[in-house]
Amino acid sequence: MIDILRTIFTPGNFEPHIVHFIPDNMGLVWFMVAGNALIALSYTLIPIALLYLVRKRKDIMFTPIFFLFAAFIVLCGLTHVMHIMIFWYPAYWLEAIVLALTGVISIFTFFALLYVLPLALKLKTPKELEKINTELFAEIENRKQAEEELKQKNQKFEIVNKEILEKSGELEKMNKLIVGRELKMLELKKEIDELKRK
């Protein structure tokens, strides 16, 4: 195990990359180092921004893909750090491992993206969401209006029902009066019939 680690982290028989540029091209070396450093810095800051976004917005869909992209971008940045390192310290095995790991995560990220892509394409656009919201708002307004109309009809129905009950009460009283009068008329008729017989 120690031999494997020594092979990975030590230069072995390799020469640093800078020997190919000395002494006439140091400007080119520093230009390449600066470019790789800026790329590595960007590849470090971009995932931080992505992770900040995922942490702050709990409603973001496909959160795992953000973590994969973050890992992919960090590893891409690490390859540029390795390019800088091998100018002075030729740990080419370490660089090869970083490149291989970046390749594996890159292809895994690609396949994860292929899996997510159809789902992402089904997401509504802001315009579609605005249209849905407008339709929902119109539906809510229509329902409110229908409820108000129903409330008014119920109030009218209660008034009419009250009037009917009052009329029914009056009719019942009149019916009792009429029945009472008829009963009295029948009694009178009986009395008249009896008087006639006598």
NORCOR-V603196 format. One line per field, one symbol per residue. psi: psi as a letter, one per 30 degrees, with the letter a starting at -180 (. if undefined). burial: b if it has 24 or more other C-alpha atoms within 12 Angstrom, else e. A space follows every 50 residues. Layout:
psi: ???
burial: ???
This chain:
psi: eeeeeeeeflfbglllfffffkffheeeeeeeeeeeeeeeeefeeeeeee eeeeeejfgklheeeeeeeeeeeeeeeeeeeeeeefefjiieeeeeeeee eeeeeeeeeeeeeeefeeeeffkkleeeeeeeeeeeeeeeeeeeeeeeee eeeeeeeeeeeeeeeeeeeeeeeeeeeeeeeeeeeeeeeeeeeeeee.
burial: eeeeeeeebbeeeeeebbeeeeeeeeeebeeebeebbebbbebbebbeeb beeeeeeeeeeeeebbbbbbbbbbbbbbbbbbbbbbbbbbbbbbbeebbe ebeebbeebeeebeeeeeeeeeeeeeeeeeeeeeeeeeeeeeeeeeeeee eeeeeeeeeeeeeeeeeeeeeeeeeeeeeeeeeeeeeeeeeeeeeeee
